[in-house]
Amino acid sequence: MKTVDKYIFEALDNYPYSLVETIESLDYALSYDNKNTMALCLYGRIQADQLFRYEEAKEYFQQAIAIDINAIEVYSHYIYTLVLNEDYEEATKLIDFALTLKGINKAEILLKKVMLLESQKQFKKALKILKEVKLEILNNEFDFLIEEAEKRLNKKVNKKTDKVSKKEKPKKKKSK
């Protein structure tokens, strides 16, 4: 095992519970290999998830992908950051590309697409993609996420149709 891997494992082990130790391990890892995509990805995650600095996070993710376009560990986190930052067009393109990569977890990427569609209030399309996710999963890891997303989206679809039907109901005229 390379020394850089030892520090990557330490960083992953510490994240997100000990951010100081995570960053320390990442700094060591990058001092051994400044092009380590896993370290750059984790730095991006810290920027997005902990500090809400989405633009800085995007830079780390872009740097990692520029080093290795097949760095499959980056795409899910990068897409998530793009959705949170409301970069919907960029997220859509990245999802489409990520789904072409060999070895990527397609179910995870499709769940990010569901999240993207939900954030754009395209609930029926999101539900349709959830059906696709069910076909892609290879274990029970995503069952709970899928069930909860389905419940949440169905509630939103029902609320949306309730609002439409209330608007369509004719108002009764008051008689004198």
Contacts in CASP RR format, 6 or more apart in sequence:
PFRMAT RR
TARGET T0000
AUTHOR 0000-0000-0000
METHOD contacts of the structure
MODEL  1
MKTVDKYIFEALDNYPYSLVETIESLDYALSYDNKNTMALCLYGRIQADQ
LFRYEEAKEYFQQAIAIDINAIEVYSHYIYTLVLNEDYEEATKLIDFALT
LKGINKAEILLKKVMLLESQKQFKKALKILKEVKLEILNNEFDFLIEEAE
KRLNKKVNKKTDKVSKKEKPKKKKSK
2 32 0 8 1.000
2 33 0 8 1.000
3 32 0 8 1.000
4 29 0 8 1.000
4 32 0 8 1.000
4 33 0 8 1.000
4 36 0 8 1.000
4 39 0 8 1.000
7 25 0 8 1.000
7 26 0 8 1.000
7 28 0 8 1.000
7 29 0 8 1.000
7 32 0 8 1.000
7 39 0 8 1.000
8 25 0 8 1.000
8 29 0 8 1.000
8 36 0 8 1.000
8 38 0 8 1.000
8 39 0 8 1.000
8 42 0 8 1.000
10 21 0 8 1.000
10 25 0 8 1.000
11 21 0 8 1.000
11 22 0 8 1.000
11 23 0 8 1.000
11 25 0 8 1.000
11 26 0 8 1.000
11 29 0 8 1.000
11 39 0 8 1.000
11 42 0 8 1.000
12 38 0 8 1.000
12 42 0 8 1.000
14 21 0 8 1.000
14 22 0 8 1.000
14 25 0 8 1.000
15 22 0 8 1.000
15 42 0 8 1.000
15 45 0 8 1.000
15 46 0 8 1.000
16 22 0 8 1.000
16 49 0 8 1.000
16 50 0 8 1.000
19 46 0 8 1.000
19 50 0 8 1.000
22 42 0 8 1.000
22 46 0 8 1.000
23 46 0 8 1.000
26 39 0 8 1.000
26 42 0 8 1.000
26 43 0 8 1.000
29 36 0 8 1.000
29 38 0 8 1.000
29 39 0 8 1.000
30 36 0 8 1.000
30 39 0 8 1.000
30 40 0 8 1.000
33 39 0 8 1.000
35 67 0 8 1.000
37 64 0 8 1.000
37 65 0 8 1.000
37 67 0 8 1.000
37 68 0 8 1.000
37 71 0 8 1.000
37 73 0 8 1.000
37 74 0 8 1.000
38 71 0 8 1.000
38 73 0 8 1.000
40 60 0 8 1.000
40 61 0 8 1.000
40 63 0 8 1.000
40 64 0 8 1.000
40 67 0 8 1.000
40 74 0 8 1.000
41 60 0 8 1.000
41 61 0 8 1.000
41 64 0 8 1.000
41 71 0 8 1.000
41 73 0 8 1.000
41 74 0 8 1.000
41 77 0 8 1.000
43 60 0 8 1.000
44 56 0 8 1.000
44 57 0 8 1.000
44 60 0 8 1.000
44 61 0 8 1.000
44 77 0 8 1.000
44 81 0 8 1.000
45 57 0 8 1.000
45 77 0 8 1.000
46 57 0 8 1.000
47 53 0 8 1.000
47 54 0 8 1.000
47 56 0 8 1.000
47 57 0 8 1.000
47 60 0 8 1.000
48 54 0 8 1.000
48 57 0 8 1.000
48 77 0 8 1.000
48 80 0 8 1.000
48 81 0 8 1.000
48 84 0 8 1.000
54 81 0 8 1.000
54 84 0 8 1.000
54 85 0 8 1.000
55 85 0 8 1.000
57 81 0 8 1.000
58 78 0 8 1.000
58 81 0 8 1.000
58 82 0 8 1.000
58 85 0 8 1.000
58 87 0 8 1.000
61 74 0 8 1.000
61 77 0 8 1.000
61 78 0 8 1.000
61 81 0 8 1.000
62 78 0 8 1.000
64 71 0 8 1.000
64 74 0 8 1.000
65 71 0 8 1.000
65 74 0 8 1.000
65 78 0 8 1.000
70 101 0 8 1.000
70 102 0 8 1.000
72 98 0 8 1.000
72 101 0 8 1.000
72 103 0 8 1.000
72 104 0 8 1.000
72 105 0 8 1.000
75 94 0 8 1.000
75 98 0 8 1.000
75 101 0 8 1.000
75 104 0 8 1.000
75 109 0 8 1.000
76 98 0 8 1.000
76 105 0 8 1.000
76 108 0 8 1.000
76 109 0 8 1.000
76 112 0 8 1.000
78 94 0 8 1.000
79 91 0 8 1.000
79 94 0 8 1.000
79 95 0 8 1.000
79 98 0 8 1.000
79 109 0 8 1.000
79 112 0 8 1.000
79 116 0 8 1.000
80 112 0 8 1.000
80 115 0 8 1.000
82 88 0 8 1.000
82 90 0 8 1.000
82 91 0 8 1.000
82 94 0 8 1.000
83 91 0 8 1.000
83 112 0 8 1.000
83 115 0 8 1.000
83 116 0 8 1.000
83 119 0 8 1.000
86 119 0 8 1.000
88 116 0 8 1.000
88 119 0 8 1.000
88 120 0 8 1.000
91 112 0 8 1.000
91 116 0 8 1.000
92 116 0 8 1.000
95 109 0 8 1.000
95 112 0 8 1.000
95 113 0 8 1.000
95 116 0 8 1.000
98 104 0 8 1.000
98 109 0 8 1.000
99 106 0 8 1.000
99 109 0 8 1.000
99 110 0 8 1.000
106 136 0 8 1.000
107 133 0 8 1.000
107 136 0 8 1.000
107 137 0 8 1.000
107 138 0 8 1.000
107 142 0 8 1.000
108 142 0 8 1.000
110 129 0 8 1.000
110 132 0 8 1.000
110 133 0 8 1.000
110 136 0 8 1.000
111 133 0 8 1.000
111 142 0 8 1.000
111 145 0 8 1.000
111 146 0 8 1.000
111 149 0 8 1.000
113 126 0 8 1.000
113 129 0 8 1.000
114 126 0 8 1.000
114 129 0 8 1.000
114 130 0 8 1.000
114 133 0 8 1.000
114 149 0 8 1.000
114 153 0 8 1.000
117 123 0 8 1.000
117 125 0 8 1.000
117 126 0 8 1.000
117 129 0 8 1.000
118 126 0 8 1.000
118 149 0 8 1.000
118 152 0 8 1.000
118 153 0 8 1.000
118 156 0 8 1.000
121 156 0 8 1.000
121 160 0 8 1.000
123 153 0 8 1.000
123 156 0 8 1.000
123 157 0 8 1.000
123 160 0 8 1.000
124 157 0 8 1.000
126 149 0 8 1.000
126 153 0 8 1.000
127 150 0 8 1.000
127 153 0 8 1.000
127 154 0 8 1.000
127 157 0 8 1.000
130 146 0 8 1.000
130 149 0 8 1.000
130 150 0 8 1.000
130 153 0 8 1.000
133 142 0 8 1.000
133 146 0 8 1.000
134 146 0 8 1.000
137 143 0 8 1.000
137 146 0 8 1.000
END
